[in-house]
Amino acid sequence: MEADKEIAMKEAKLKTISDQVDIEATSLENLEAALELAKQERDQALDDLKQMEANFAEMLNMYENIKSLQTRVEQNCQILQKREYILAEALERKEDRDNAACQIVADCLDVMKHDFETRVKEREAENIKLKARLRMSEMSVEKMEAKMGQLDRESEKLRGLCDELLNSQGGL
């Protein structure tokens, strides 16, 4: 009778440990799913960052082209100013029109330059946000990996306890 009680107690303990192993296995599956989701988010953030870098490179190329255009326009204005001394009064009116056109182009370039700088600042801000999101995702993945390691160790301990219980019941 005492042996029956002891067997019943050991079976109850074995059932409890088995339930804990099942709970831990479910928890491990949930963590693995969350880890996969975090990896997908990280991959998406990396893709977004690559796209932003490509856009930034394109904007930088546009800026260089605009800068080159501005330099050429300024050089043209200088040539026109040198010719001013040589041209007669009839050409003076033409020169006034050219200078007005140069000013309009310079104004347009200034507006475009300001717009470009604004876009660059926006892209840099977006870049910083994406890098922060990427880092947060990486930290989340690291935490989940650490938690999975802990759960693996706990699962191993529980398996060892189960094996010990099974072995001890087999010895009875």
Beta strands, then each sheet from edge to edge (+ up, - down):
end
